[in-house]
């Protein structure tokens, strides 16, 4: 099964150095195409303050060192 999207959840907000409020996001799973042509979801974790909403976005390349940026993801 090919991964088509990352599943991300908003886990809070923070204020950056410029005083702007930004969203904090965490990858919680992936969406994949299955053999029947549908979409399967693999949810690997649920944040403590989970409000029930997940966002699907195209997978982003990993940053140097293998760490993903989990804040202020582009949409």
C-alpha positions, 0 to 999 in steps of 0.5 A: 500500500502506498502512503498518500497523505500524512495525518496530523492533529493540532496540539496547541499554539505558541507565540514566535519571536515576532509575537505571532501566534502559530499552530503546533501540529503533530503527525499521528498517522498516514493514509494509504491506498488499499487494494480495493481502491479505497483509502485506509488510515493508520493512526499511530498515536492520539495527542492527549488534548485531541479534539477529534479532528485530523488533517490530511496533507501530502507527505513532506520530506524529512529534515536533516537529521531525520526529525520532522518539523511538527510546528507551523506546517504549511497548508 
